Amino acid sequence: MKLEINGEIREISAADATLAEVLEALGIEARGIAVACNDRVVRRGEFAQQRIAEGDRIEIVRAVAGG
């Protein structure tokens, strides 16, 4: 399935996946990130229930501490 992740087209092998499964396939740990799917923020507790479909747009932002 083709997805747009942070503006880049990516191919994910699963045809029917949840957001949690997509993140795992990409090697991204859920801790410390914010995710929006099709311009809707998805809470971390919903990652395992959020279904992802062909062509969905996913934005992933990692929290970084700085000073």
Stockholm file with secondary structure:
# STOCKHOLM 1.0

chainA/1-67         MKLEINGEIREISAADATLAEVLEALGIEARGIAVACNDRVVRRGEFAQQRIAEGDRIEIVRAVAGG
#=GR chainA/1-67 SS CEEEETTEEEECSCSSEEHHHHHHHTTCCSTTEEEEETTEEECGGGTTTCEECTTCEEEEEECCCCC
#=GC SS_cons        CEEEETTEEEECSCSSEEHHHHHHHTTCCSTTEEEEETTEEECGGGTTTCEECTTCEEEEEECCCCC
//
